[in-house]
Every structure is written in structure tokens, then in C-alpha cells.
Amino acid sequence: MDLIRIIAAVILPPLGVFLQVGFGKHFWLNILLTLLGYIPGIVHAVWIIARTPEERRV
């Protein structure tokens, strides 16, 4: 399932974060980063997907 989230994060970074943690502070931060620059949004999304423990996932 992480592979699908990472692919979603590369195509549309906020989608990958949403699938991982839902509508939280990381989602809104990722939208801001994506608007400021596509690459920072991707890096943040992949970082959130890789670092979020299994019990915190939506």
C-alpha cells in the first residue's frame, strides 16, 4: 500500500499525504509546499509516508 501512496505523492503530493494521515496539519503544510514549489511538496509527501508509524495511518 505504501507504493500506491508514493506513486500518488509523485503525481499529486497532497493526495499522498491525505491517503497517509488525512486532513491534518501535514496535509495543509503539503498543499502550501506544493504551491510554493512542486519538488518540496513531493519531498515532504514521501517523507510523511515513510515516517508515519502504522498505528497513525488513516
C-alpha positions as CSV (number, residue, x, y, z in Angstrom):
1,M,0.0,0.0,0.0
2,D,2.9,2.4,0.6
3,L,3.9,2.0,-3.1
4,I,0.5,3.3,-4.1
5,R,0.8,6.3,-1.7
6,I,4.3,7.1,-3.0
7,I,3.1,7.0,-6.6
8,A,0.2,9.3,-5.7
9,A,2.7,11.6,-3.9
10,V,4.8,11.9,-7.0
11,I,1.8,12.7,-9.2
12,L,-0.1,14.9,-6.7
13,P,1.8,15.3,-3.4
14,P,-1.2,16.4,-1.2
15,L,-3.1,13.2,-2.3
16,G,-0.3,11.0,-1.0
17,V,-0.3,12.9,2.3
18,F,-4.1,12.7,2.6
19,L,-4.1,9.0,2.0
20,Q,-1.5,8.6,4.7
21,V,-2.7,10.9,7.5
22,G,-6.0,12.5,6.4
23,F,-6.9,16.2,6.8
24,G,-4.3,17.3,9.3
25,K,-1.5,19.8,9.7
26,H,0.7,17.8,7.4
27,F,-1.9,17.9,4.6
28,W,-2.2,21.6,4.7
29,L,1.5,22.1,5.0
30,N,2.0,19.9,2.0
31,I,-0.5,22.0,0.0
32,L,1.5,25.1,0.9
33,L,4.8,23.5,-0.1
34,T,3.3,22.2,-3.4
35,L,2.0,25.7,-4.2
36,L,5.4,27.2,-3.5
37,G,7.3,24.5,-5.4
38,Y,6.3,21.1,-6.7
39,I,9.6,19.4,-5.6
40,P,9.3,20.5,-1.9
41,G,5.8,19.1,-1.9
42,I,7.0,15.7,-3.3
43,V,9.8,15.5,-0.8
44,H,7.5,16.4,2.1
45,A,4.9,13.8,1.0
46,V,7.4,11.0,0.6
47,W,8.9,11.9,4.0
48,I,5.5,11.8,5.7
49,I,4.7,8.4,4.0
50,A,8.0,6.9,5.1
51,R,8.0,8.3,8.7
52,T,4.4,7.9,9.8
53,P,4.0,4.8,12.1
54,E,1.5,2.2,11.1
55,E,-0.9,3.0,14.0
56,R,-1.3,6.7,13.0
57,R,-2.2,5.9,9.4
58,V,-5.8,6.5,8.2
